[in-house]
């Protein structure tokens, strides 16, 4: 697999735009998108080319892309690929909550735990 340079502004912009499309397909609200990516309230009016994202924001984008990739490998039904994130899940670590609510808490560790859970679905 080819190494991706997460410091390249062009790569970051493409990843950011792709993550936004994924979040929209996950039916995330603007408030959820803002919280997940730590964006300012008026992020929609900002120019993508002018945005300077922090290391944590880039990491969050990376998690979203990897979580989506894991869902695509695990499921072949678009309803599950795009709907899993908003389905109530009684397994740990969600314990009756939706995965989207789990990662919207603001903790970067929760992105990692969701990714590990999804990877376990495919490998398990």
ABEGO torsion letter per residue (X at the ends): XBBBBAABAAAAAAAAAAAAAAAAAAGBBAAAAAAAAGBBAAAAABBAAABBBBAAAAAAAAAAAAAAAAAAAABABAAAAAAAAABBBABOAAGGBBAAAAAAAGBAAAAAAAAAAAAAAAAX
